[in-house]
Amino acid sequence: SMKLGQDVLVSSQVSSLLHSILQLYKLHLPADFCIMHLEDRLQEMYLKSKMLSEYLRGHTRVHVKELGVVLG
């Protein structure tokens, strides 16, 4: 197998979102439902990014594992 690009850290939330959209597609659900699901999940990510921003304002040094625990 040929490798393309670089290895990167993958957000479990982004991976989960993409997987859920794929599953909805495979179930032949209406596009409107898929879009509503996508919007809900993106809003959830946005709110978590706001939480992350607030958390980082109060901490000078933060480890990636610690962020994972804080944000789930």
Residue, then its C-alpha position, 0 to 999 in steps of 0.5 A: s500500500m502506498k502512503l500519501g501525505q503525512d501522519v497527523l494527530v486526529s481529533s476523535q471528535v472530528s473522526s466520530l463526526l465523519h464516521s456518523i455522517l458516513q453511517l447516516y449516508k449508508l442508511h439512506l437517510p434524508a439529506d435534511f436530517c444529515i445536515m441537521h445532524l452535522e450542524d448539531r455536531l459542529q455546534e457541539m465542537y464550537l462550544k467545546s472550542k470555546m471551553l478550550s479557549e477559556y481553559l487555556r486563558g487560565h493555564t500557561r502550560v497544558h499537556v495534550k492528554e490533560l486537554g483530552v481529559v478536560l474536554g472529553 
